[in-house]
Amino acid sequence: MNTVGNYVRSFPYPVMEEGNLSFPLGSYEVELVDRTPSENAGTKIISVMHHVKNARLIWNMLQRGKFAYGCAVASPLTGYRKFFQSKHPQHEITWESDHVLGNVQFSPVIFCKEPVCNHVLSPDCDVSDLWIGKSVNFAIGAKIAISTPYTLSSSVQHMLWFRKNENVSPGQMQAGICEDGDFRFDVDVSQDVFKTILNPQDGEGPLRRAIVINAMSACLALLAKDYGNDSGDSPSWKNIPNLVSLSDEIHSAGLPLWDADDFCPEKTATALYPYVLQGGSDDSDT
């Protein structure tokens, strides 16, 4: 076990992370930007930008192709998990919205892509004096820089929390607002509905998508009921970060907010998260 400053880790090599003094002047920061076009809401696109400073060991290994940039994406509700990697500091990660529900967790890292053996650390590596002169190995998959995890919960879809409730009759759901902690919508569903959400049997999940849209509509209707009269110059919902983010998303789609007379929950839900129909459209008369 290595002791770096007053911080003890089991890593046999220097690591950059919060609280670790292996790189005394180093920093690792990550920017996440939602690049999803409004006309293609079914596919989520997130731009990831990694910034590494004062860590020449990491930078040189990145330039040589020994290290690479990565970001793990996880959806605890559906069990979706995927690791994206790139040789470039800026890259995009994508997923189908049907595969990811609830809060989405991002874990950016810089990791070892090719093994590095018997590398002797020098002052040129920007590492702590305690590491200088030591010979270290980096195995494939080793995490060299670890960012603080991020959680995406800015849109109504990611504010939905589906919960299996045995008291809900088959094929039914019941929505409510939870204001404890981060503002969210709790959607209690029957066991069969919950099973469909987690494991859709219809390919990409049009049925699950329809369930989510119904839940979104119900939750937006509740939002209009509870906050529709909360207008004026300084409405109380502007003190709730998740609702501020949601209002920005609705504005970006060119739709009225929940405090407007022409607000329509189902129109907003389907505009933000459109239905996906199988077999194409049929304009013929029946």
KAMOVEN-V941400 format. One record per residue. N is the residue number from 1. PSI is psi in degrees with one decimal (NA if undefined). D_LAST is the distance of its C-alpha to the last C-alpha in Angstrom with 1 decimal. Layout:
BEGIN
n=[N/N]
psi=[PSI/PSI]
d_last=[D_LAST/D_LAST]
END
This chain:
BEGIN
n=[1/2/3/4/5/6/7/8/9/10/11/12/13/14/15/16/17/18/19/20/21/22/23/24/25/26/27/28/29/30/31/32/33/34/35/36/37/38/39/40/41/42/43/44/45/46/47/48/49/50/51/52/53/54/55/56/57/58/59/60/61/62/63/64/65/66/67/68/69/70/71/72/73/74/75/76/77/78/79/80/81/82/83/84/85/86/87/88/89/90/91/92/93/94/95/96/97/98/99/100/101/102/103/104/105/106/107/108/109/110/111/112/113/114/115/116/117/118/119/120/121/122/123/124/125/126/127/128/129/130/131/132/133/134/135/136/137/138/139/140/141/142/143/144/145/146/147/148/149/150/151/152/153/154/155/156/157/158/159/160/161/162/163/164/165/166/167/168/169/170/171/172/173/174/175/176/177/178/179/180/181/182/183/184/185/186/187/188/189/190/191/192/193/194/195/196/197/198/199/200/201/202/203/204/205/206/207/208/209/210/211/212/213/214/215/216/217/218/219/220/221/222/223/224/225/226/227/228/229/230/231/232/233/234/235/236/237/238/239/240/241/242/243/244/245/246/247/248/249/250/251/252/253/254/255/256/257/258/259/260/261/262/263/264/265/266/267/268/269/270/271/272/273/274/275/276/277/278/279/280/281/282/283/284/285/286]
psi=[132.9/139.4/120.0/111.7/-128.2/21.8/128.2/129.0/157.4/0.2/133.3/24.1/160.1/140.1/140.2/115.7/167.4/127.6/-10.1/128.4/21.3/-34.6/89.0/-36.4/3.8/159.0/147.1/112.3/151.5/136.5/132.8/126.8/128.9/116.1/15.3/121.0/143.7/-28.4/-3.2/57.4/-13.0/-23.5/119.1/133.4/119.3/126.9/130.4/127.9/118.5/134.5/118.7/128.7/147.2/47.4/73.7/-27.5/-49.8/-44.8/-45.1/-38.7/-32.6/-42.5/-32.9/-6.3/7.8/-36.8/161.4/165.4/145.2/164.6/123.0/135.3/131.5/140.8/100.1/-31.3/-44.4/-10.7/5.3/134.9/130.7/144.0/124.3/139.4/156.0/152.3/-6.2/144.9/-25.5/125.5/168.4/146.4/140.9/155.0/158.1/133.7/-26.4/-23.8/-13.4/119.8/159.2/-164.0/138.3/128.4/133.3/133.7/88.5/144.2/164.3/128.3/166.8/122.5/-32.9/141.0/141.9/123.0/138.5/46.1/119.7/125.1/136.9/171.8/-25.8/-10.4/-9.0/27.0/168.7/153.2/-28.0/-19.0/-19.2/131.7/-10.1/145.7/126.6/158.4/143.5/115.8/158.0/130.3/-10.0/134.5/122.9/-37.7/131.0/120.8/157.9/132.7/149.1/151.5/127.9/117.2/40.9/-24.3/167.4/-34.7/-39.8/0.2/-2.6/129.3/105.5/131.7/129.7/126.8/114.6/-15.3/-6.5/130.4/153.1/136.1/11.4/165.5/162.9/123.0/151.4/164.9/133.5/118.5/7.0/123.6/-136.1/132.1/131.8/173.1/123.5/124.0/105.5/127.0/159.6/167.4/-38.9/-36.2/-42.5/-39.5/-39.4/-36.9/-41.8/-37.8/76.5/143.8/8.4/57.1/-117.0/-4.7/41.0/-35.6/-43.6/-39.5/-41.6/-38.3/-43.9/-41.7/-41.9/-42.1/-41.9/-43.8/-43.4/-40.8/-38.0/-34.0/-39.6/-38.6/-42.2/-35.6/-44.1/-28.4/4.3/-30.6/2.6/74.1/-156.0/-170.3/-29.1/72.8/150.7/-28.1/-17.7/-7.9/3.4/106.9/-43.6/-36.3/-32.9/-44.0/-41.1/-41.1/-37.3/-40.5/-41.6/-41.7/-41.0/-29.3/0.4/30.2/154.0/153.6/173.3/-13.4/7.8/150.0/-30.5/18.6/131.8/108.1/-46.0/-32.2/-41.7/-43.7/-45.4/-22.1/-40.1/-27.7/75.6/154.6/147.3/114.9/137.9/143.8/1.3/-179.4/156.9/106.3/2.7/152.7/146.0/NA]
d_last=[74.3/74.8/76.0/75.0/76.7/76.1/72.8/72.6/69.8/69.6/68.5/71.0/70.1/69.6/66.2/64.9/63.4/64.1/67.5/68.6/71.5/71.3/70.5/72.6/71.3/67.9/64.5/60.9/58.1/54.4/51.8/48.1/45.6/41.8/40.4/36.7/34.7/32.4/29.4/29.9/30.6/29.5/32.7/36.0/38.8/42.3/45.3/48.6/51.9/55.1/58.5/61.7/65.1/68.7/68.0/69.1/69.0/65.2/64.7/66.8/64.9/61.6/62.9/64.0/60.7/62.3/60.4/56.8/54.5/52.0/49.8/48.4/45.1/44.5/42.0/43.8/40.8/38.8/41.9/40.8/43.9/44.4/47.4/47.1/50.1/51.2/54.4/53.7/54.4/51.1/48.0/44.4/42.8/39.1/36.8/33.2/32.7/31.0/34.4/36.6/36.5/39.2/42.3/42.8/46.4/48.0/51.3/52.7/55.7/57.8/58.5/60.5/58.6/61.6/64.7/67.7/71.0/74.4/73.6/76.7/75.9/77.9/78.2/75.8/73.0/73.1/73.5/75.9/79.5/79.1/76.9/79.0/80.7/78.5/76.7/73.0/70.2/66.5/64.2/60.7/58.4/61.3/60.3/62.6/61.1/59.0/57.1/56.4/52.9/50.2/47.3/44.1/42.7/41.9/38.1/36.2/34.9/38.5/39.6/37.4/39.5/37.7/40.0/39.6/40.5/41.1/40.9/37.2/35.0/32.7/29.5/31.0/32.8/35.2/36.1/39.4/41.6/44.8/47.5/50.2/51.0/48.2/45.4/42.4/39.5/40.1/36.9/37.8/35.2/35.3/36.6/33.3/31.8/34.9/34.8/31.3/32.5/35.5/34.1/30.3/29.0/25.9/27.6/28.0/27.1/23.6/24.1/27.6/26.4/24.0/27.1/29.2/26.9/26.8/30.6/31.0/29.1/31.3/34.4/33.8/33.2/36.6/38.1/37.1/38.5/41.8/42.4/40.3/43.4/45.6/45.8/48.7/50.9/51.4/48.7/49.7/46.7/48.3/50.9/48.4/47.9/44.5/43.1/44.7/43.0/39.7/40.1/40.9/37.8/35.6/37.6/37.1/33.3/33.8/32.7/34.7/36.9/36.8/39.4/37.3/35.7/32.3/32.3/29.0/29.5/25.9/25.6/29.0/28.2/25.1/26.9/29.9/28.0/24.4/21.8/21.5/18.1/18.3/16.5/16.0/13.2/9.8/9.1/6.5/3.8/0.0]
END
